[in-house]
Amino acid sequence: MTIVGTPTDLAAGYAECARLTREYGTTYFWGAVLLPKPQRRHVHAVYALCRLADDIVDAEGATRFAPAVTRQALVDFRAGFQRALAGDPPDATMAAIAHTVAECGIEGECFDRFFDAMAMDLDIAGYDTWDDLCGYMEGSAAVIGEMMLPVLQPLAPAAKEPAQALGLAFQLTNFLRDVGEDLGRGRVYLPREDLDRFGASPWPGRVDDAWRNLMAFEIERNRELYAQAQAGVAMLPARSARCVATALTLYAQILDRIEARDYDVFSDRARVPTWRKAATAASILVAGPPRTGA
């Protein structure tokens, strides 16, 4: 893999990746603060690639009103990424992303699985079972955990499974937090079998007992994924462990916020305030990662 890009181009590309992470992926940003600069910029680059692809399929009207245009935009973006890997990046941001892939040795098949999952959003608006949803999340989320492993340099091969679990946990948290937003895109990322089990529906956009019971069930499932992911923190070098522990802790706090809002994920997005993110990162920097729990 030959990467074309002057030091100036790469600096500009990595700066844009950092901006995207700071603006849209604040949990990743505050976790990455605890890494040495070379690793930090690789986290930003992986996040930026995923963010830019996700923005294509999540754009307003992308799947409801212009699916063919969206599909072509995703194809073009994927082709630009492949060009970058081949040494012909379309812009500085993609040059930086390709530089990260090459320098860290991230497996190319990870990106194939990721882009294939992104394309699923253009055809599939819901999932019948938890296993079906996991099939989608394997490519849209678990694989991102795998992409991050060469950046974080785990001490044991066994870190792969917890990394996958963390990717799943992050995405399930996003799905629970963003129910209202996803309805606007015509998508429901809660398994139909769970909705039927509790007699719940997101479409009315209101909180009732059925909705509370459903959300409590999904949050418990989510916390189990965070517990599985927690086991991988000890398999990482100290600074990587602090980075992952910070991101894990902050994302898990979103679930607390959803509960505090009485499971209302329709009127506004549950957020962890910036001051708490900074305080959590500082605490873990000083005291180290929590030994148990999420």
Stockholm file with secondary structure:
# STOCKHOLM 1.0

chainA/1-294         MTIVGTPTDLAAGYAECARLTREYGTTYFWGAVLLPKPQRRHVHAVYALCRLADDIVDAEGATRFAPAVTRQALVDFRAGFQRALAGDPPDATMAAIAHTVAECGIEGECFDRFFDAMAMDLDIAGYDTWDDLCGYMEGSAAVIGEMMLPVLQPLAPAAKEPAQALGLAFQLTNFLRDVGEDLGRGRVYLPREDLDRFGASPWPGRVDDAWRNLMAFEIERNRELYAQAQAGVAMLPARSARCVATALTLYAQILDRIEARDYDVFSDRARVPTWRKAATAASILVAGPPRTGA
#=GR chainA/1-294 SS CCCCCCHHHHHHHHHHHHHHHHHHCHHHHHHHTTSCHHHHHHHHHHHHHHHHHHHHHHSTTTTTTCHHHHHHHHHHHHHHHHHHHTTCCSSHHHHHHHHHHHHHTCCHHHHHHHHHHHHHTTTCCCCSSHHHHHHHHIIIIIHHHHHHHHHHCCSSGGGHHHHHHHHHHHHHHHHHHTHHHHHHTTCCCSCHHHHHHHTCCSTTCCCCHHHHHHHHHHHHHHHHHHHHHHTTGGGSCHHHHHHHHHHHHHHHHHHHHHHHTTTCCSSSCCCCCHHHHHHHHHHHHHHCSCSSCC
#=GC SS_cons         CCCCCCHHHHHHHHHHHHHHHHHHCHHHHHHHTTSCHHHHHHHHHHHHHHHHHHHHHHSTTTTTTCHHHHHHHHHHHHHHHHHHHTTCCSSHHHHHHHHHHHHHTCCHHHHHHHHHHHHHTTTCCCCSSHHHHHHHHIIIIIHHHHHHHHHHCCSSGGGHHHHHHHHHHHHHHHHHHTHHHHHHTTCCCSCHHHHHHHTCCSTTCCCCHHHHHHHHHHHHHHHHHHHHHHTTGGGSCHHHHHHHHHHHHHHHHHHHHHHHTTTCCSSSCCCCCHHHHHHHHHHHHHHCSCSSCC
//
